[in-house]
Every structure is written in C-alpha cells, then in structure tokens.
Amino acid sequence: MDARLLAFVGVAALLTMSPGPDMALVLRNSLTRGRAAVFPTALGTCSGCVAWGALSSVGIAAVLNASAQLYDTLRLAGAAYLVFLGARTLWDVWGRHAEPSVADATGAGVVVGSRGAAYRSGLLTNLLNPKVGTFYTTFLPQFIAPGEPAFLMSIALASIHAAMNLFWLTAYGHAAVRLGDVIRRGRVRKGIETTSGTVLVAFGLGVALERR
C-alpha cells in the first residue's frame, strides 16, 4: 500500500472513531427506532462525507471556508438541527409516551419510523456541519500528489473515509441496539436515551457558540 494512502487511512481511522454528532445520532436512532434504523443512519452520514469530498474538490467548500457569513449560516442551521433532534428525543422520553411502537427482531418496543427518515437525519447532520467541508478542504490535499487528478482523488479518499465511517457507525449502532435489547424495559434505557438527546443538544449548542 502506498505510504501516503496508508497514512491517510490511519488518520481517518482515528477521526472516524472520535465521538461526535454522527455517533450521537446513531446512538439516538438505534435506541429510539431500532435495528432497522442503524444502517440507513450510517449510510446517510457517509453519503454526506462523499458529497463534501466532491464539493471540496471543486472549491465550494473552500469558498464556504473563506466566507464567514456563509460558514456561519450553515453552522447555525446545523446547530439548530442537532438541537431539534436532541430536544425531540428528550420530549419522546419525558414528555410524550403515546408514540406508536413496533417490535424489533427481539420483541422490544421501538418508535415507528421509516428507513428514509433515518437516512435523511444522517445526511442532514453531516451536510449541515461546515466543519466537515473545512476538514476535507485542508486535509485531503495533503494526500494528493502533484499531477494526480484532484477531483478523482478527492472522491476516492472521501469514499475510503466514508466506507470506514459506514463500518464503524453500523457496528456501533448494532452494539447499541444489542445493549438496548437487554435494558429496553428498564430505567437504564430511559437514562441512555436522555443522555443521547442531551449530547445532541450539547453538540448543537457547542456548534452554535463556537468561534472560528
């Protein structure tokens, strides 16, 4: 394996496993929507990564990074979306208990929700995070050698990162579902869902209050 590609994989692996909004969202959807929501949520976030890779390669992410107004607009939209998801999770846990549910493969109750909704939540969480675009704009070029096609290499590297994310988030989500199967009916599950909702709100507020 090329040394430059190997270095990229190593750094990308560390970033993939670092806690962030994507992991908080997968935890939230796996516990509230069940096993069927895990892969679509992970796929949505990874689709966002590939899209950001393509945008960075044509300079759009660089323009976004250079324009404080555009960056802040997208940042605040992403922050609002994260706070919305977190607040809705907290409302489902503490404020509303009449939500229809179905049984997953283990017979545990989960909130009814489509795979499409899970995919969209993952995609929007990623696309509304301008830090991903900034990261790709500054990170990917370091692993593209002079003379290599920048657009194709950006897509290839972003796709590798997305594939790693897909594997990690899917495994993480299924582990959370399995844990949820054990504690589904107890107070611990409510505590975990409360924690995931609070983390999403905290991430949203952190994004909104950050300074470039």
N, C-alpha and C positions, 0 to 999 in steps of 0.2 A: 504494500500500500504506500502511495506517495506520502512523504513525511508531512507535507503541508495539509493533505487531507486527513492524515492521522491526527495532527494537532487540532484541526477543526472538530473532528469527532470527539476528541477528549474534552475540549472546552464546551462544546454543545451539550455533551452528556451532563456535565456539572450544572449547566444552566437549566437543562431540562428537569433535573431533579430538585432544583431550588424551589421552595414554596412561593406561590404567587397566586394571582386571581384565577388562573386556569385550574390549578389544583383545588382551590376553594370551591370553584363552580362544579367540578366533577364530584367532589365530596357531597355538595349540596344536592345535585341531581341524582346521584346514586342512592342517597338515603330517602329522598322525597319521591322519586319517580321509579326507583327500582333498577334492576339489572338491564332492562331494555334501553335505558337512557344513557348508559355508560359509554358505549361505542359512539353513538351519534354526537354526544357532547365532545368527546375527544376528537372526533373527526372534524367537528366544526372549528375547534381551536386550531387544528393543524391546517385546515383549509385557509384560515386567516394567515398562518405563517407563510404559506406558499404565495398568497396574494401579496403580502408585504414584501416578500422576496422579489416578486415581479415588479412591484411599484418602486422599490429601491433601485432596481437595475435600470429603470428608465428615468430616474431622477426625481420622481414625485415625492418620495419620502425625504429626499434631500431638500426639496423646496419647502416641505412641511417643517422640517427641522430648522430651516433658515427663517421662517416666518413665525414670529412669536404669536401673532393673532390666530393664524390657522392652527398652530400647535395647541394653543390654549382652548380653542373652540372644540377640537376633537378630544382633548384631555378632559374637559368638563363634561362633555357628552358621555365619555366612557365612565367617568366618576359617577355621574347620575345613574347610569345603567347598573353599575355594580351596587350602588346604594339601594336601587329599586329591587334588584334580585335579593339582596340580603334582607331588606325590610319585608319583602313578601314572604321569605322563608320564616322570619320571626312571627309574622302575622299568622301563617299557616300553623305554626307550632302553638302559639299562645292565644291568638285572637279568634281563630275560626276552626271548628272541629267537625263541620258538616261536609267537608270535601269528600266527594265520592272516591272510593278506592277500589282497587282490584288486587288480586293475589298474584305474586310473582311465582317463580318456579318452586319456591319453598313454602308457599302458602301464606307469606307475610303480607300485610296490607301495605300498599304504596299508593301515592296520589296518582290519579289518572292523568296522563299527558302523552302527547304524540312524540314519536322519534324526531319528527320535523321540528317541533318546538325545542327539543333538546339540542339538535344540531344548530338551530338559529341562535340559541343562547351562547353556545360555544363560539360560533363565528363572530357574533357581535362583540362579545367580551374581548376577543383578540383584535378585531378590526378597529374598535374604538379605543385601543391602547396605543397612542403615538410613540410610546417608548419602544415598542416592537419595531416600528419603522426606523426610529433613530438608531436602535441597536443594529439592524441589518445594514443600514447605510454606512455605519462606521466599522462594523465587524466583518461583513462578507468580503469587502475589497482586500483585506489583509491576506485572504486565502485564494486570490485570483492572480495568477502570474501574468506579467506583461505579455501581450499578444494573444491571450486566451479570450474567447468571446464572453464579454462581461455579462450580457443578458442570460445566455445559456448557463454559464457557470453560477450566476446568482440563483437561478431557478433550481439548478441541481443541488447546490448547497442548502438552500432553503427547504428543498424536498427531503434531503437527508435529515435535517433538523426536525422537520415535520414528522417524518417516519419514527424518529426516536421519541418525539412527544406522544405520538399515537400509541406506541407500545407502552410507554411509561404510564400515561394517563389511563389507558384501558386497564392495565394491571392494577394500578392504584384504585381505580373505581370499583373493579370487581372485588378487590380486597375489602373495600369499604362496605360493599353490599354483603359480603360474607360476614363481616363483623355485625352489620345491621341485622342479618338473619338471626344472630344469637341474641341480640338485645332489643329486637324490634318492638316488643310489647312493654318494655320497661322504661323507667325514668331515664336510664342512661342514654337511650336513643334520643329522647327529647333534649337532653343536655348536649349531645353531639350536634343535632340539628340547630340548636340555639347557637352553639359555637360556630358552626359553618356560616350561619346567617350573620352573626356578629363580625366574623372575619371578613365577609364580603363587604359589609358596611364600612368596616375599618379600612379595607383596601381602597374603597371608593373615596372615603374622606381623605385618606392619605394622598391619593392621586389629585384630588381637588385642591389640596393645600400645598402641594409640592411647589418648589421654585426651581426653575431651570438653571 
